[in-house]
Amino acid sequence: MSNQSPKIKLTEVSQVPATCMGMHIRRASRILTQVYDAALRPVELVLNQFTLLVAIHLVESTPITRLAQELFTDQTTLTRNLKLLEKRGLVAIEPGEDRRVRWVSLTPEGQTILAQALPLWEQAQAEVMQHFGQQQWQTLLSLLSEVKAVR
């Protein structure tokens, strides 16, 4: 077994920052997340938690496995994030008839926080939308919606 590292073609590596869709999406995601996180700070939520509360509100009560599928996330990560919301009293996690299935729903406190967060989110949303303009905004949303087909 050799101790030498494989040779990396520097010309190929130098193209990654300019052409890697994953890198651009992750950077854009971090930037936009910071905008929404700052807006949601008064209700002590971050964007990830806000989107979970929205998703749960929309389905009212759902198995965690189904929520994970809808959000395109793994169940372990989702469960970890839900535990933080449960600790704050914003969601309830209860076993179903089949003890292996756990259901999640918003608590009254979760509904209250979501109602307080919504205008803050709307303000951040308007700020981001204004930056892009209506046509670019719609184009970007459309393109991002198509990403689901990659999977």
N, C-alpha and C positions, 0 to 999 in steps of 0.2 A: 504494500500500500504506500502510495506516494504522499509526501507532506506538501506538495505543490498545489496551490489553488488553481482552479480552472482559469484559463485566459478569458477575460471579458473583452468583447469588442466594444471599445469606447465609442465608436461612431454609432453603434446601435443603442447604447445606453443613453447617449446624449439626445437621442430623438424622443425618449420616453416623456420628458416634461411637456414637450410640445404636442405630442400625439396621443397620449394615454387618456382615454375617456374616463377611466376609473379615477385617475389622479385629479382630473378637472372636476368631476362630480363631487369627490370627497372634499376638495378645497372649497367649492361653491357651497356645499352643505355646511361646512364649518362656519363659513362667513355668515350665511343666512341664519344658522342656528344661533349665532351670537346676537344678531339683531332681535330675533324673537325672544331669546332668553332674557335679554335686557328689558324688553317690554313686559314680560311676565313676572319679573322680579317682585313687584309689589304684592303679588299673591303667592309668592314663594314657590313658583313652579318653573320648570324649564320646558322647552318646546316638546321634548320627548314625553314628559308627563302630561302636558296639555293634550297632545295628540292621542294619548292613551285614554284620557278622560272623555275626549270627543268620541272616539271609536266605541267605547263602552256605552256612552249615552245613546249613540245611534242604534245599537243593537239591544239596549236595555239590560239584558242578562244573557251571558253566553259562556260556553265552556272555554277555558283558557286555550286549549288546543286549537279551537276554531279561530279565536282571536289572533293567535300566532300566525295561522295560515293567512288570514285576511290582511295582516300587517307585514307579511313576508319577513318574519323574524323567527328565530328559534325559540322554542318554549322555555329554555333555561334563562335566556336573557329577558324574555317577557316576564317570567315569574319573578326574577330578581327586581325588575322595575315595578311590578305590581305590589311586591312586598313593601316597598318604600311608600307607595300610596296607601296601602292598607295600614301601615304604621301611623300615618297621619290621619287615619279615619276617613279617607276619601273614597275608598272602595271596600267592598266586602267580598271575601273569597270563601265560598262554602262548598262542601262536598255535594255531589249529585246523588241520585239514586244508586248509581254505580260509584262506589267509593273511590275508584281510580280517576274519576272525572271531577274536576273542580270548576265551579261556576264563579264568574266575577260579575259584579254589578256596582253601580255608583251608590254611595250612601247619600243621605240628605246633605251632609257636609260637603261631599264631592260635587253634588249638584250646585250648591251655593258657590263653591270655589270656581266651578266651571262658568257659572253666570257672571262672576266678578272678573274672570280671566278673559272672557269673550271680547269685551270692548278693548282691552289691552292688545289682544291678538289682532283685532280689526285695525287698530292704529298702526301696528307693525306691518300688517298686510298692505295697508294703503301706502305706507312709506316705501316698501319694496316695489309695489306695483307702479308707483309714480316714477321710480328710478328707471324701470324698464319701458314704460309706456304700454298702452293697451294692446297694441298689435304684437309687440315682442313678448309680452306677458302671455297672451293666448298661444303664441307659437311655442314658447318654452313649456307651458303646461301640456300642450299636445305632444310635444317630443318626449317629455318625461313620462307621460302616460304610456307611450309605446315601449318603454323600457321593460315593462312587464312581459312582453312577448319574447324577450331575450332568454328568459328563464325557461 
